[in-house]
Amino acid sequence: MRILIIEDDREHGDFICRVLAEAGHEVETAADGASGLCRAREASFDVLVVDRMLPEKSGLQLVSEFRDGGGTTPALFLSALSDVDNRVEGLKAGADDYLAKPFAPEELVARVEVLGRRQVTPDDAPVTRLKVGDLEMDLLSRTVVRGEARIDLQPREFKLLEFLMRHAGQTVTRTMLLEKVWNYHFDPQTNVIDVHISRLRGKIDKEFDRPLLQTVRGAGYCLQA
């Protein structure tokens, strides 16, 4: 993917570039909000990675003006401002995701790759069925089958599996699951994810020869055939 990094701290910007480049992505940088907005408008990128505290034009202004001008490229905010109000403010400005500093490199890569695969064109038909190996989900009838076996899921388990299937083959972190499945923008310090992952694994993998739901040690989870 082609990624634009808008970060005024050179050392931090170099670190982000190195992390994303090592993950196989093409990266370009801008050192202030005004030049970053200009570059985002004039070139085609798959993801924008934007620091909130920028000279000349803040990250909030940049993303808001980019959206007002019709820009649709997914944007990820990076910021040391990490409380819930700051996150909500960033999302309301038009960002698609928000990652607090300091962050794990693996989580940055995972979030950027999720955003990059989210883009669709107006001609794309809405997705109504998801499939990973022999596991299939019908979003209209809200049914799940693996092979010939129907799998009964509770509403939260269904939402969790849907998120994992939409990002099949990608590592999704615990923070991403808390935000996207439970709508938590903070860590509630509970084992809610472990409990639901265990239940889900028991339903979609236990009776089958090939497990689909993998634990990625130190990073999160990955659903893949």
MIVEX-434612 format. One record per residue: residue in three letters; x, y negated, z negated of N, C-alpha, C in turn. Coordinates in steps of 0.02 Angstrom, whole numbers, padded with zeros to 5 digits, always signed. Atoms other than C-alpha are relative to their C-alpha. Example, Ala and Ser with C-alpha at 12.3 -4.5 7.8 and 13.67 -1.06 7.14 Angstrom:
BEGIN
ALA+00045+00059+00000+00615+00225-00390+00045-00060+00000/SER-00042+00059+00003+00684+00053-00357-00039-00055-00037/
//
This chain:
BEGIN
MET+00042+00060+00000+00000+00000+00000+00044-00062+00000/ARG-00035+00064+00000+00050-00181+00023-00028-00043-00057/ILE+00020+00032+00062+00047-00277-00141+00033-00068-00007/LEU-00026+00066+00013+00067-00462-00179+00004-00010-00076/ILE-00010+00012+00071+00140-00498-00352+00010-00075-00011/ILE-00004+00072+00013+00111-00675-00416+00019-00008-00073/GLU-00029+00000+00067+00223-00699-00568+00057-00051-00002/ASP-00051+00053+00003+00329-00849-00621+00062+00021-00040/ASP-00057-00025+00038+00442-00753-00741+00040+00048+00045/ARG-00039-00038-00049+00579-00690-00626+00018+00070-00025/GLU-00020-00065+00027+00639-00551-00740-00060+00048-00002/HIS+00060-00043+00004+00463-00486-00768-00024+00017+00070/GLY+00021-00014-00069+00421-00504-00583+00043+00053+00033/ASP-00046-00050-00028+00576-00404-00535-00017+00070-00027/PHE+00018-00064+00030+00523-00268-00657-00062+00029+00033/ILE+00062-00023-00032+00348-00257-00581+00014+00024+00071/CYS-00018-00019-00068+00420-00253-00406+00035+00068+00001/ARG-00037-00063+00001+00539-00112-00452-00046+00059-00016/VAL+00046-00054+00018+00402-00009-00534-00044+00020+00059/LEU+00045-00015-00055+00284-00023-00385+00038+00025+00062/ALA-00040-00023-00057+00421-00002-00255+00022+00072-00009/GLU-00020-00069+00014+00481+00157-00340-00058+00049+00008/ALA+00059-00042-00010+00302+00220-00328-00019+00004+00074/GLY+00010-00006-00072+00313+00199-00139-00038-00056+00033/HIS+00040+00055-00028+00226+00032-00113+00044-00057+00025/GLU-00035+00059-00027+00278-00121-00012-00022-00060-00041/VAL+00016+00056+00044+00288-00274-00123+00027-00066+00027/GLU-00020+00068-00017+00298-00461-00094-00015-00043-00061/THR+00009+00040+00060+00311-00598-00226-00013-00074+00016/ALA+00009+00073+00000+00255-00777-00257+00012-00023-00071/ALA-00021+00021+00067+00319-00881-00403-00046-00051-00033/ASP+00047+00047+00032+00173-01000-00434-00070+00011+00030/GLY+00068-00012-00021-00015-01006-00417-00017-00028+00068/ALA+00017+00031-00064-00023-01124-00268+00027+00040+00059/SER-00029-00039-00055+00097-01027-00157-00029+00070+00002/GLY+00031-00066+00002+00020-00864-00216-00068+00000+00034/LEU+00066+00005-00031-00154-00920-00163+00007-00007+00076/CYS-00012+00009-00072-00088-00978+00005+00019+00065+00034/ARG-00023-00064-00029-00001-00812+00036-00056+00051+00001/ALA+00055-00048+00003-00152-00710-00018-00051-00013+00055/ARG+00048+00018-00051-00259-00805+00106+00025+00013+00071/GLU-00026-00003-00068-00142-00798+00255+00024+00069+00021/ALA-00024-00067-00017-00085-00617+00247-00047+00053-00027/SER+00043-00055+00020-00166-00448+00223+00035+00043-00052/PHE-00027-00042+00054-00134-00360+00057-00054+00048-00023/ASP+00047-00049+00027-00212-00208-00023-00019-00016-00072/VAL+00012+00018+00069-00197-00273-00202+00040-00063-00017/LEU-00035+00057+00028-00152-00436-00289+00013+00015-00074/VAL-00017-00006+00070-00060-00425-00456+00017-00070-00024/VAL-00004+00071+00016-00081-00593-00541+00011-00012-00075/ASP-00010+00022+00069-00008-00665-00701-00050-00056-00015/ARG+00049+00052+00017-00133-00776-00793+00032-00068-00008/MET-00033+00063+00016-00009-00909-00848+00050-00017+00054/LEU-00042+00018-00057+00061-00983-00687+00007-00076+00006/PRO-00007+00073-00013+00131-01156-00643-00040-00020+00062/GLU+00035+00032-00056+00038-01272-00522-00073+00020+00005/LYS+00069-00023-00001-00119-01165-00525-00003+00064-00042/SER+00004-00059+00044-00170-01041-00660-00026+00061+00038/GLY+00026-00061-00030-00209-00861-00621-00075+00000+00006/LEU+00073+00004-00002-00391-00893-00663-00023-00043+00059/GLN+00017+00044-00056-00398-01038-00539+00014+00034+00066/LEU-00020-00033-00062-00307-00938-00407-00053+00051+00022/VAL+00048-00053-00018-00425-00789-00412-00069-00029+00014/SER+00065+00030-00010-00581-00896-00428-00004-00034+00069/GLU+00000+00034-00064-00534-01003-00277+00007+00050+00058/PHE-00007-00052-00051-00483-00848-00179-00067+00033+00014/ARG+00066-00030-00009-00654-00771-00209-00049-00050+00032/ASP+00045+00051-00029-00745-00935-00170+00012-00008+00075/GLY-00016+00007-00071-00655-00938-00003-00013+00063+00040/GLY+00018-00061-00035-00716-00764+00041+00050+00056-00006/GLY-00050-00053+00009-00562-00664-00013-00028+00060-00037/THR+00027-00061+00030-00605-00484-00055+00054+00048-00026/THR-00054-00044+00023-00434-00409-00095-00005+00012-00075/PRO+00003-00013+00072-00441-00321-00265+00057-00035-00037/ALA-00049+00037+00040-00351-00419-00401+00005+00029-00070/LEU-00014-00024+00067-00270-00358-00561+00035-00055-00039/PHE-00032+00049+00043-00232-00483-00700+00049+00035-00047/LEU-00047-00020+00052-00076-00459-00806+00005-00059-00048/SER-00002+00055+00047-00074-00560-00966+00015+00023-00070/ALA-00010-00012+00071-00013-00568-01144-00063-00018-00040/LEU+00065+00016+00032-00187-00638-01183-00045+00061+00007/SER+00029-00066-00006-00266-00473-01224-00064+00012-00038/ASP+00061-00014+00038-00418-00497-01334-00060+00004+00048/VAL+00059-00013-00042-00594-00459-01271-00022-00063+00038/ASP+00022+00062-00033-00639-00641-01234+00044-00017+00060/ASN-00045+00014-00055-00484-00662-01126-00012+00047+00059/ARG+00014-00050-00053-00521-00502-01030-00064-00017+00037/VAL+00064+00017-00031-00701-00552-01000+00007-00062+00044/GLU-00012+00061-00039-00645-00725-00942+00034+00017+00066/GLY-00035-00019-00061-00527-00645-00817-00044+00036+00049/LEU+00044-00037-00044-00657-00526-00749-00054-00046+00030/LYS+00050+00047-00025-00785-00666-00733+00029-00047+00053/ALA-00032+00042-00050-00658-00767-00633+00006+00035+00067/GLY-00001-00037-00064-00663-00629-00502+00050+00056+00003/ALA-00048-00056+00000-00528-00505-00554-00038+00066-00003/ASP+00029-00067+00001-00564-00320-00532+00024+00041-00060/ASP-00027-00036+00057-00457-00262-00677+00046-00047-00040/TYR-00038+00043+00046-00356-00331-00823+00044+00045-00042/LEU-00048-00040+00038-00199-00258-00900+00041-00045-00045/ALA-00035+00042+00049-00123-00329-01059+00074+00017-00001/LYS-00072-00009+00011+00064-00356-01081+00013+00010-00074/PRO-00040-00044-00043+00165-00260-01131-00041+00060+00022/PHE+00036-00057-00027+00107-00112-01027+00048+00055+00020/ALA-00041-00057-00023+00170+00060-00978+00004-00003+00076/PRO-00006+00000-00073+00238+00066-00800-00048+00048+00035/GLU+00045-00049-00030+00135+00222-00766-00071-00025+00004/GLU+00068+00027-00001-00025+00131-00811-00007-00054+00053/LEU+00002+00051-00053+00016-00016-00697-00008+00034+00068/VAL+00003-00035-00064+00045+00103-00551-00069+00031+00009/ALA+00065-00033-00005-00114+00200-00589-00056-00050+00015/ARG+00053+00050-00010-00223+00044-00599+00005-00031+00070/VAL-00008+00029-00067-00150-00032-00440-00023+00049+00054/GLU+00020-00049-00051-00176+00129-00343-00076+00011+00000/VAL+00073-00006+00003-00356+00144-00404-00032-00059+00037/LEU+00028+00059-00033-00392-00035-00346+00011+00003+00075/GLY-00015-00003-00071-00307-00006-00179-00044+00047+00038/ARG+00044-00049-00033-00418+00142-00141-00074-00018-00005/ARG+00070+00020+00011-00576+00051-00194-00028-00038+00060/GLN+00024+00043-00053-00586-00061-00041-00041+00039+00051/VAL+00043-00028-00052-00724-00023+00083-00017-00056+00049/THR+00021+00049-00049-00783-00108+00240-00076-00002+00001/PRO+00073+00005-00001-00963-00169+00268-00034+00056+00038/ASP+00030-00053-00041-00990-00028+00393+00001+00068-00035/ASP-00003-00064+00036-00950+00108+00267-00068+00018-00029/ALA+00063-00023+00029-01101+00212+00219+00011+00011-00074/PRO-00007-00011+00072-01134+00222+00032+00013+00073-00015/VAL-00018-00069+00018-01060+00376-00049-00055+00028-00044/THR+00052-00033+00040-01193+00495-00114+00022+00068-00025/ARG-00026-00065+00021-01090+00654-00132+00075-00004-00010/LEU-00072-00003+00014-00919+00684-00209+00021+00073-00001/LYS-00024-00069-00003-00814+00840-00183+00074+00003-00015/VAL-00070-00014+00016-00652+00901-00259+00007+00076-00002/GLY-00004-00073-00005-00607+01078-00207-00070+00029+00008/ASP+00067-00030-00004-00762+01184-00238-00049-00033-00050/LEU+00043+00037+00047-00833+01058-00363-00035-00056+00039/GLU+00039+00050-00037-00974+00950-00291-00048-00036-00047/MET+00046+00041+00038-01075+00808-00365-00046-00036+00048/ASP+00050+00037-00038-01236+00739-00291-00023-00058-00043/LEU+00015+00059+00040-01258+00561-00351-00073-00019+00001/LEU+00071+00015-00005-01439+00550-00295-00041+00045-00046/SER+00038-00047+00042-01505+00707-00379+00033+00009-00068/ARG-00039-00005+00062-01372+00693-00516+00009+00073-00021/THR-00015-00070+00013-01325+00875-00501+00074+00013+00015/VAL-00070-00020-00010-01155+00959-00511+00001+00076+00008/VAL-00009-00072-00010-01108+01129-00443+00073+00014+00014/ARG-00066-00023-00019-00947+01225-00431-00008+00070+00029/GLY+00015-00062-00035-00955+01362-00303-00075+00009+00003/GLU+00072-00013+00002-01125+01439-00330-00031-00016-00068/ALA+00024+00010+00069-01139+01392-00513-00019-00073-00011/ARG+00022+00067+00018-01239+01241-00569+00028-00017-00069/ILE-00030+00022+00063-01157+01141-00709-00043-00055-00030/ASP+00042+00049+00034-01267+01049-00833+00044-00047-00042/LEU-00041+00050+00036-01190+00888-00899-00045-00050-00036/GLN+00032+00055+00034-01243+00760-01027+00015-00065+00038/PRO-00010+00062-00038-01258+00580-00959+00071-00027-00003/ARG-00067+00027+00005-01088+00526-01027+00050+00046+00035/GLU-00044-00048-00035-01005+00685-00962-00006-00009+00076/PHE+00011+00012-00071-01082+00651-00791+00038-00062+00023/LYS-00034+00063-00017-01014+00473-00790+00075+00009-00002/LEU-00072-00014+00005-00842+00534-00845+00023+00040+00061/LEU-00019-00041-00058-00836+00666-00709-00005-00040+00065/GLU+00006+00041-00060-00898+00543-00578+00062-00045+00008/PHE-00059+00044-00004-00755+00424-00621+00061+00041+00021/LEU-00057-00042-00017-00628+00565-00613-00003+00023+00073/MET+00006-00023-00069-00697+00628-00446+00011-00057+00049/ARG-00011+00057-00045-00697+00454-00370+00075-00017+00005/HIS-00072+00013-00001-00511+00446-00413+00038+00065+00000/ALA-00031-00066-00003-00468+00626-00374+00072-00006+00026/GLY-00070+00001-00020-00282+00657-00359+00040-00056-00031/GLN-00034+00056+00032-00241+00500-00458+00001+00011-00076/THR-00002-00002+00073-00187+00487-00639-00042-00058-00027/VAL+00039+00052+00032-00317+00393-00740+00018+00000-00075/THR-00023+00005+00069-00264+00329-00911-00058-00001-00049/ARG+00051+00003+00052-00357+00334-01075-00031-00070-00002/THR+00026+00068+00000-00373+00144-01069-00050-00010+00057/MET+00046+00006-00057-00453+00154-00897-00067+00035-00015/LEU+00062-00036+00016-00579+00283-00959-00041-00038-00052/LEU+00036+00039+00051-00622+00178-01112-00036-00059+00033/GLU+00029+00060-00031-00653+00026-01001-00055+00018+00050/LYS+00045-00013-00055-00741+00107-00853-00057+00049-00017/VAL+00051-00050+00017-00838+00250-00935-00037-00020-00064/TRP+00032+00019+00064-00870+00182-01111-00011-00075-00006/ASN+00007+00073+00001-00863-00005-01071+00032-00031-00062/TYR-00038+00028+00055-00739-00033-01212+00060-00038+00029/HIS-00060+00037-00020-00609-00170-01184+00048-00006-00058/PHE-00045-00006+00056-00519-00120-01342+00003+00073-00018/ASP-00006-00069+00021-00461+00042-01420-00037+00010-00065/PRO+00039-00010+00061-00592+00100-01547+00034+00046-00050/GLN-00037-00044+00045-00462+00216-01625-00041+00061-00020/THR+00036-00062+00012-00572+00369-01608+00024+00052+00050/ASN-00019-00053-00046-00551+00536-01521-00055+00014+00051/VAL+00057-00010-00044-00704+00508-01410+00021+00027+00068/ILE-00022-00024-00065-00605+00536-01250+00021+00074-00004/ASP-00022-00070+00008-00524+00697-01314-00059+00047-00004/VAL+00059-00042+00009-00693+00766-01365-00036+00011+00067/HIS+00037-00006-00064-00776+00728-01197+00041+00037+00053/ILE-00043-00036-00048-00627+00789-01094-00003+00074-00015/SER+00002-00070+00019-00628+00951-01192-00066+00033+00020/ARG+00065-00027-00018-00815+00975-01166-00006+00007+00076/LEU+00005-00002-00072-00802+00933-00982+00043+00056+00029/ARG-00044-00053-00023-00655+01050-00956-00032+00069-00013/GLY+00034-00063+00015-00755+01188-01041-00056+00016+00049/LYS+00056-00011-00046-00897+01164-00917+00022+00009+00072/ILE-00018-00004-00072-00805+01139-00751+00058+00048+00013/ASP-00060-00041-00011-00650+01248-00779-00001+00068-00035/LYS-00008-00058+00043-00676+01379-00914-00016+00066+00035/GLU+00021-00063-00030-00766+01510-00809+00029+00009+00070/PHE-00026-00003-00068-00662+01482-00652+00075+00015-00001/ASP-00070-00020-00004-00493+01546-00594+00048-00058+00005/ARG-00045+00055-00012-00421+01380-00540-00022-00063-00037/PRO+00019+00061+00035-00426+01234-00663+00010-00061+00044/LEU-00003+00061-00039-00460+01064-00586+00022-00060-00042/LEU-00013+00058+00043-00443+00946-00735+00066+00010-00037/GLN-00067-00007+00027-00261+00921-00781+00015-00057-00049/THR-00026+00052+00045-00182+00827-00927+00069-00020+00025/VAL-00065+00026-00021-00038+00717-00870+00034-00026-00063/ARG-00030+00014+00065+00074+00713-01022+00027-00072-00003/GLY-00023+00067+00011+00102+00537-01087-00033-00053+00045/ALA+00031+00048-00048-00007+00458-00950-00076+00002-00001/GLY+00073-00004-00002-00186+00523-00945-00024+00065+00028/TYR+00031-00060-00028-00286+00644-00839-00004-00006+00075/CYS+00006-00001-00073-00299+00697-00658-00044+00057+00020/LEU+00044-00052-00027-00436+00793-00568+00022+00013+00072/GLN-00021-00017-00068-00371+00883-00415-00007+00073+00014/ALA+00007-00070-00020-00397+01042-00317+00068+00033+00001/
//
